[in-house]
């Protein structure tokens, strides 16, 4: 709810019989302005069923040893994804062994 929607809602509630007073509307408006981000974050965390991406790191390595000389100095991208809900996290590391394929390690 943006600020204009909030103002329209509070105005309608003050005009409604048995609704809220202007002072109560001002307090609600001030509270919403101060805590909108926290309220939104809390609602998002409570409504998310699956894990979310908590962090991402990556690097590119060059192979210095290999069974086949053609693979030496071949760049290899390594990605680490940290997934989980708030308070818990698992790390997935993906290392491509061939173009289009990856080995995934779960830690």
PyMOL commands that set and color helices and strands:
alter all, ss='L'
color gray80, all
select helices_A, chain A and resi 3-15+22-47+69-71
alter helices_A, ss='H'
color red, helices_A
select strands_A, chain A and resi 52-62+75-84+90-98+101-106
alter strands_A, ss='S'
color yellow, strands_A
deselect
rebuild
show_as cartoon
